[in-house]
Amino acid sequence: MKKIFNLVLIGTALFLGSCNNSTSTDTPAQAADAPAGGGQEAVQDDVSQKDVVKVAVGSPDHTTLVAALKQAELVSSLANAGPFTVFAPTNAAFEKLPAGTVDGLMKDDKKADLQNILQYHVTTSALDTKFLTDGMTLGMVNGDNLTISVKDGKIVLNGTATIVGSVRASNGWVHVVDGVLLPPAKK
C-alpha cells in the first residue's frame, strides 16, 4: 500500500510540476518570432498550397492588384478559409483604364469605391473554369451580379474581360483576367 501511495504522490508531483500559470503554449522564442498584428495572411508557410492572396503576391503580373487589395484592406478577408473565386486583373488590365483612375482609387477618401470594385472581382465559392457556363450569373461579394459567356471556347466576364489563366489556391481559385470588371452603376 505504501508503494502505491508513493507512486500516486510522485505522479501528482510530476503532474503539478509540469503545469505553470502561463496561458500561452508558445515558447519565448516562438512568441518573439510571431508577427505583430495581422491575421491569416501573416502566417509564414512555404510548404502548403498558397491561398488566393499569396498566389497574387507571388505573381509579377499582379502588383497593381496586390497594392489595391492592401489599400482597400481586403488582404485579411481573402486570406481566410473561403472558398473564393477571384477574377484577378493583370497589371496590363489596370493600364487599360483611363489615365489617373487607379491613382485616384488608391486615395484614402476613395477606399469605399476601391473596395466595391475589388469585391466585384470575388465570389464566395471555389469555381473551376469547367463549371463556368454560357449565360451563368454569379453573385459577387459586393452584392452585384456578373454574367459569364463563352465565345470561341473562351470564358468572358460581362462581355469585357477574358479568363487567360487559372491557378488553384488552398482557399479557392484565382482566374487571371485581361480586364478590370466595373460594377454596374447604382440606380
C-alpha positions as CSV (number, residue, x, y, z in Angstrom):
1,M,0.0,0.0,0.0
2,K,2.9,2.3,0.8
3,K,4.3,1.7,-2.7
4,I,1.0,2.7,-4.3
5,F,0.8,5.8,-2.2
6,N,4.3,6.8,-3.2
7,L,3.6,6.2,-6.9
8,V,0.5,8.4,-6.7
9,L,2.4,11.1,-4.8
10,I,5.2,11.1,-7.3
11,G,2.8,11.1,-10.2
12,T,0.9,14.0,-8.7
13,A,4.1,15.9,-8.1
14,L,5.3,15.4,-11.7
15,F,1.9,16.5,-13.0
16,L,1.7,19.6,-10.9
17,G,5.4,20.4,-11.6
18,S,4.7,20.3,-15.3
19,C,1.9,22.8,-15.0
20,N,2.5,26.6,-14.8
21,N,0.4,29.7,-14.6
22,S,1.1,30.7,-18.3
23,T,-1.9,30.6,-20.6
24,S,0.2,30.6,-23.7
25,T,1.7,27.5,-25.3
26,D,4.3,29.5,-27.2
27,T,7.8,29.3,-26.1
28,P,9.5,32.7,-25.6
29,A,11.3,32.2,-28.9
30,Q,8.1,31.5,-30.7
31,A,6.3,34.5,-29.2
32,A,9.2,36.8,-30.2
33,D,9.1,35.4,-33.8
34,A,5.4,35.9,-34.2
35,P,4.3,38.8,-36.4
36,A,2.9,41.8,-34.6
37,G,-0.7,42.1,-35.8
38,G,-2.1,40.6,-38.9
39,G,-4.3,37.6,-39.4
40,Q,-4.1,34.6,-41.6
41,E,-2.2,36.5,-44.2
42,A,0.7,36.9,-41.7
43,V,1.2,33.2,-41.3
44,Q,4.6,32.1,-42.8
45,D,4.2,28.8,-44.7
46,D,6.4,28.0,-47.7
47,V,5.2,24.3,-47.8
48,S,1.4,24.3,-48.1
49,Q,-0.6,25.3,-51.1
50,K,-0.9,29.1,-51.3
51,D,-4.1,30.9,-50.6
52,V,-5.6,33.4,-53.2
53,V,-3.7,36.3,-51.7
54,K,-0.3,34.5,-51.8
55,V,-1.0,33.4,-55.4
56,A,-1.5,37.1,-56.3
57,V,1.5,38.3,-54.3
58,G,3.7,35.7,-56.0
59,S,2.8,36.9,-59.5
60,P,4.8,39.8,-61.0
61,D,1.8,40.4,-63.3
62,H,-0.5,41.3,-60.3
63,T,1.4,44.0,-58.4
64,T,-1.3,46.6,-59.0
65,L,-4.0,44.2,-57.8
66,V,-1.9,43.4,-54.6
67,A,-1.4,47.1,-53.9
68,A,-5.1,47.8,-54.4
69,L,-6.0,44.9,-52.0
70,K,-3.7,46.3,-49.4
71,Q,-5.1,49.9,-49.8
72,A,-8.7,48.5,-49.6
73,E,-7.8,46.5,-46.5
74,L,-9.1,43.2,-48.1
75,V,-6.0,41.1,-47.7
76,S,-7.1,39.5,-44.4
77,S,-10.5,38.7,-45.7
78,L,-9.2,36.9,-48.8
79,A,-6.5,35.0,-46.8
80,N,-9.2,33.3,-44.8
81,A,-10.6,29.8,-45.4
82,G,-13.0,30.9,-48.2
83,P,-13.9,29.4,-50.5
84,F,-13.3,32.2,-53.0
85,T,-13.1,32.6,-56.7
86,V,-11.1,35.7,-57.6
87,F,-11.0,37.2,-61.0
88,A,-7.6,38.8,-60.9
89,P,-6.9,41.6,-63.4
90,T,-3.3,41.8,-64.6
91,N,-1.2,45.0,-64.4
92,A,-1.9,45.4,-68.1
93,A,-5.7,45.2,-67.4
94,F,-5.4,48.1,-65.0
95,E,-3.3,50.1,-67.5
96,K,-6.3,49.9,-69.9
97,L,-8.3,52.1,-67.6
98,P,-8.5,55.8,-68.2
99,A,-5.4,57.7,-67.1
100,G,-5.4,58.5,-63.4
101,T,-8.2,56.0,-62.5
102,V,-6.0,53.7,-60.5
103,D,-4.2,56.5,-58.7
104,G,-7.5,58.2,-57.9
105,L,-8.9,55.0,-56.4
106,M,-5.8,54.4,-54.3
107,K,-6.5,57.6,-52.2
108,D,-7.9,57.2,-48.7
109,D,-11.1,59.0,-49.5
110,K,-11.9,56.6,-52.3
111,K,-11.4,53.4,-50.2
112,A,-15.1,52.5,-50.3
113,D,-15.1,52.8,-54.2
114,L,-12.0,50.7,-54.4
115,Q,-13.4,48.0,-52.1
116,N,-16.6,47.9,-54.2
117,I,-14.6,47.4,-57.4
118,L,-12.4,44.7,-55.9
119,Q,-15.3,42.9,-54.2
120,Y,-16.9,42.8,-57.7
121,H,-14.0,40.5,-58.6
122,V,-14.7,37.9,-55.9
123,T,-17.4,35.3,-55.4
124,T,-17.7,33.1,-52.3
125,S,-17.3,29.7,-53.9
126,A,-14.5,27.8,-55.5
127,L,-15.3,27.6,-59.2
128,D,-13.1,25.8,-61.6
129,T,-13.5,27.1,-65.2
130,K,-15.1,23.9,-66.2
131,F,-18.1,24.9,-64.1
132,L,-18.5,28.3,-65.7
133,T,-21.1,28.1,-68.5
134,D,-22.6,30.4,-71.1
135,G,-25.3,32.5,-69.6
136,M,-24.4,31.8,-66.0
137,T,-24.8,34.6,-63.5
138,L,-22.6,34.8,-60.4
139,G,-23.4,36.8,-57.2
140,M,-20.3,38.7,-56.3
141,V,-19.1,39.8,-52.8
142,N,-20.2,43.4,-53.4
143,G,-23.8,42.3,-53.9
144,D,-23.9,42.8,-57.7
145,N,-24.1,40.1,-60.4
146,L,-21.6,39.1,-63.1
147,T,-22.5,37.3,-66.3
148,I,-20.5,34.5,-67.9
149,S,-20.4,34.0,-71.6
150,V,-18.4,31.5,-73.7
151,K,-17.1,32.8,-77.0
152,D,-14.9,30.7,-79.3
153,G,-14.1,28.4,-76.3
154,K,-13.0,31.4,-74.1
155,I,-14.7,32.4,-70.9
156,V,-15.7,36.1,-71.0
157,L,-17.0,38.1,-68.0
158,N,-19.6,40.7,-68.6
159,G,-18.5,40.7,-72.2
160,T,-15.4,42.7,-71.3
161,A,-12.7,40.5,-69.6
162,T,-11.5,37.1,-70.7
163,I,-10.0,34.5,-68.4
164,V,-6.5,33.9,-69.7
165,G,-5.2,31.5,-67.0
166,S,-6.2,29.9,-63.7
167,V,-4.4,28.8,-60.5
168,R,-5.8,26.6,-57.8
169,A,-5.3,28.0,-54.3
170,S,-5.8,26.5,-50.9
171,N,-9.0,28.5,-50.4
172,G,-10.4,28.6,-53.9
173,W,-9.4,29.7,-57.5
174,V,-7.6,32.6,-59.0
175,H,-8.7,33.2,-62.6
176,V,-6.4,35.7,-64.3
177,V,-8.4,38.2,-66.4
178,D,-7.3,40.7,-69.1
179,G,-9.7,43.4,-68.0
180,V,-10.9,45.2,-64.9
181,L,-14.6,44.5,-64.0
182,L,-16.6,47.6,-63.2
183,P,-19.7,47.1,-61.1
184,P,-23.0,48.3,-62.6
185,A,-23.9,51.9,-61.8
186,K,-26.2,52.1,-58.8
187,K,-29.7,53.4,-59.6
